[in-house]
Amino acid sequence: MVLVLAAAAIALAGCLRSEITIHVRPDGSGEVIERFTVKHDIAQMLAEIAAMTGDTEFSLADEDELREKAQAMGEDVAFVSVEPLAGSWGEGYEVRYRFEDINTLRVDQNPSDNLPVNDNEPSVYEYLTFGFEHGDPATLTVHLPQPEDVVSEAEDPPSPQEIEAAAQHYEDMLIQVRIELAGTLVDTDAEYYTANSVTLLDLDFNRILANPELSRAVFTNQAASLAEIRELTGDSGGFEVESKDRVTVRFR
């Protein structure tokens, strides 16, 4: 997760918002939509850094990289489109991917790798995986990454002192992951759901920062992944954070 980025990049880490929506049809096909934004001043700083290295056409939405990302998401996942986003808070992009069989899909819920930081920075990958059974109703099983399952290339996480000093940079950070059903929900054991959607993760870091005890737990314990933060926030209340290691959804 962003907390294991090197100290030079940690200031960038909190200035992002990531919203991932996985649309699923009753036949197991669907679409992944990711909205990724950073604050305007961070986007400007990244563009200036890129210009100093000779990249005068810098863009947060590198289509070639996003197409490569599709390959990592599954053998039948295809890049569909990318569109720029801009608002009062920040700027970024919305990217869409199409899949034919959700059984082959894996989605990294951790947005830290979306930041165009130095290639030598450590990365953390937290993959959601899926199981699907056809039927009436169809059954979708979502496997959530656990701390012990997180794939990390990080070697030297920042010290507690560095994390505490960087906590101010996490203001306005938001990470959301949802399943949207193109059909009618029959039943589910998920904790947070509506008539046709299931929320797996809704982390508003402003709420974490507003809770001194929780903020200390997240930042000084060097939470190395969203999975670990999910565990820390699970008993705090006020967060829509799925606590199970897997959830089942039946829909038609």
N, C-alpha and C positions, 0 to 999 in steps of 0.2 A: 504494500500500500504506500501512499505518499509519505508516510512517516518513516520509511526506511530509505528515502532518497538521501543522497549526500547533502551535507549542510549547505552547500552552495546552491542547491536546487530546491531546498525545502521552502524557501520564501515563495516560490512559484506554486508549490503544491496546493496550498490552501485557497488559491485564487481561482478556483475552477468550480464549474457546475456540470454534473454528468447525469443525464436522464436516459436510461435504457428501457425500451419497451419491446417486448417480444410478443408479436401477434401470432396466434396459433389458430388454424382452422381445424374442423372436426376430422379432416383426412390426414392431419399431421404435418401439413405444409404451412408456410407462413412467411413472416418478415420480421427482421430485427431493425428497429429504428433507434439510432443513438443521437442525442443532442448534446453537444459538448461546447461549452463556452468558458472563456476566461475574461477577467476584467480588462477594460480598454487599455489601462496603463501597462498591464503585463503584455498584452498583444503588441503594443507599441515597442516595449523594451525588447521583446523577442525579435521583432522586425529589425530593430537597430543592431542587435547582435548578429543577425543573419547578414545584414548589409556589410558589417565589418569583415565578414568572412567571404564577401563577394557575391552573396545571394541577394540580388536586388528584386527578386520576384517571390519573396517569402509569402507563404500562406499557411495558416493553421490547418487548412484542409488540403493536405497533400494527396491528390487523387491516386498517385502511384502507390503510396504507402497504404491507403485505405483499401485499394484493390488487393494488395498483398495480405492485408488483415483478413480478408474474406477467406483466403486459403487456410489460414490458421483456425478459422471458425468451423470448418468442416468440409468434407470432400465435395458436397453438392451445394455449397453456399456460394452465391454469386453477388458481386457488387452490382447495385442498381443505379444509385445516383448519390450526389452530394450537393447540398445547397448551402450558401453562406447564411449565417444568422447574425443579426446585429440588434441591439436594444440599448436601453438606458444604462444597464449594468455592465454589459460586456459584449463580446463578439465571439463567433466560432462557426460551427457548421452543424448541419443535420445530415447524417449519412444513413442510407437504407441498404439492407442486404436481403436477399431472398433465399429461402431454403425449401427443399422439396420433402425432406424427411427429418423431423426434429430429433429423431434418434441419433443422427450423425452430427448434430449441432453442439457446439460448446461456445459459451459466451463469457468473456472475461469481464467480471463485474467491477474490476479495479481500473479506474481511469488514469492512473499515474503514467502509464506508457503512452498516453495520447499527447503528453507534453513534449514538444520538440527540444528536449534538453540534450546535453552532450551524450553521444552514443556510449560513452564509458560509464554512464550512471547506472546503478543497479536497478533492476526491475522486479516487480512482483506480479505474478499472474494468479488470478483466483477464478477458476472456471466453474460456471454453472453447466451441468450436463443434464440430459433429459432421457426419459424413457416414455415410449408411446405405444399404446395398444388400441388397435381399431375396435370399434364396437358401437353399440347404441345403448348407453352412452360410450364415447371414447374415454380412455383413461390416460392422463398425462401425469408423469412423476417427474418432479424437479429435484435434483440432487444439489444441495448447497455446499459450497466449499467450507471445510472446517480448518481451524488453525493448523492442524497436523498435515493437511492436504495441500497447503499453499506452496506453489512453486516459486522459489525466490532465488535471484542471482545476487542478492545483497550479501556483502561480506562484512562491512563495518558500519552497523547502524549508528546514527548519531547518539551522543551521550544524553542522559536525562537533562543536563543543563542546556544543551543545544535545543532539545525538544521544547523545554519550558520557554526558552527565549524566542522560539519560532511560533509558539502557540497563537500569538496575535495575528499571524498571517492566515489563520484558518477562518477568520471572519467571513461570513457569507458562503462558505463552502457547502455544497449540497450534492448528495449522491442518492439517486433513486433507481430502483430496478423493479419493473412490473411485468406481469403476464396479462395480456389482453386476449380474451377469448372471442373468436368470431363465431359465436353460437350462444347457447344458453347453459349456464352453470347448473349442474344437477346437485353436486355436493363436493365438499373439500374439507381437508383437515388443516388447511392453512389458517393462520391466526388473523390475517387481515385481508378481507376480500369484499367485493361488492357483487352486483348481479352478474357481471361479466369480466371482472378483473381480480387479480391477486397481487398484493404488494409483498415483495420479498425483502425490500430494503428501502427505507426512507430516512436518511441520516441528514439532519440539518445541524451543521456544526455550530451555529449560533446558539442552539439549545444546549449543546454540550458545553460550550464556553460559559453559558449562563449558570451552569451547575458546578460550583467550585470542586465538590467532591468527585464528580464524574470527570471533570476536566483534568484533575490531577491523575485520576486513574488511567485515562486515555493517553495523556502526554508523558507522564513520568514513568509509566510502565513500558514505554517503548512498544506500544501496540504495533506489531509488524504487518498487519493485514486488516482488511475490512472484516474478515472472519473473527479476529480477536476483538475488534471494536464492537462487533455484533454481540459477542459474549459479555463485554463490559457494560453495554447499554441495555442489555436484555431485561434486567431487573429494575431499571431506573424509572420506567413508566414514561409515557409521553412520546415514545418513539415507535414507529411502525417497523419493527425489525423482527423478521421471522426467526424463531429460536430453534426450530427443528433442523435436523440434518437433511431431511427430505420432506416434501409435501406432495400430496396426491390431489389431483383435480379431475373430476368426471364432468364431461359436458357433451352436448350434442348440437 
